[in-house]
C-alpha cells in the first residue's frame, strides 16, 4: 500500500473546505456504526474509454485490505487495495457510486456520512493480477470511537460491491478529529492509483 503526496494535499484542501462550510445536512444521532447514505453532486470530466477492456465488476475484483493514517487537519487518509482476479483486463471508471463505512461485524446501526466523489473522472485499466489503490479521505468525526471498521465500495453502473477491512497499517484504528461540530462526517473518494501486486 502506498501513500500519495498529491492525494494528501487534496485531503488538506478538502478538510479546510469542510471547516469553512456554512450550510450542510444535520448529522444523525445514535450508535457509532457508519454508513454513507448520500453523495454530493460534482462536476466531472469524462476520460476516454480504454479500448478492448470492459468496466470492472465485483466478481472480477478482490479486496486485499485497507488501512488509514492521520492526514492534515485531523483527517484520516485511507487506502483500499483491489486486485483484478479475472482472466481479462477491466477498467475502473471514475468514482464508486457509493462508499460506506460499517462496523466490523457488518451489523452495527447506521450513522449517516456524506459521500463525496472525486471531482475529476479518470479511468484505470487493470490487467489480470494488477492492483489498484482506492484513495480515500475520512473527515470530521464528532462521535465516540466507532471501533473496528469495514469499507464497502459500490462500483458504478450496478457492477456490484467490493468490501474490505479498514483497520490495516500504517495507523490501524486512527479516527479523524471533530473539526466542525454539528456538521456531517464525510468520506471523500480522491481517485484510483496504480498499485503493486501483492
Secondary structure as UniProt FT lines:
FT   HELIX           5..20
FT   STRAND          35..39
FT   TURN            51..52
FT   STRAND          54..55
FT   HELIX           58..60
FT   STRAND          61..70
FT   HELIX           72..74
FT   STRAND          76..84
FT   STRAND          90..93
FT   STRAND          98..103
FT   TURN            104..105
FT   STRAND          112..116
FT   STRAND          123..126
FT   TURN            128..129
FT   STRAND          131..139
FT   STRAND          149..154
FT   HELIX           156..158
FT   STRAND          161..165
FT   TURN            169..171
FT   TURN            181..182
FT   STRAND          185..194
//
